[in-house]
């Protein structure tokens, strides 16, 4: 997916687990608390089934979004917790 500069993906609920991997540019993501967390190329965000979230970018961002009931990114990616 591509998010244009000053663009957002509206606040919505994940129907199944979703992995959002930034492949170009930078932007931000939120979880249910709607606190913006910066994200850039080479980083990813994970939302669990039922979790409300949104994403956006000031300059533009391209991302791959993977959805699957069997998604377990901790098996192949380093997990970083944000406070």
Protein Blocks (a to p, Z undefined) as FASTA:
>chain_A
ZZdehiacdddddfbdcddddfedcdddddfkopacdddehiacdddehiacddddfkbp
cddddddfklcfklmpccdddZZ
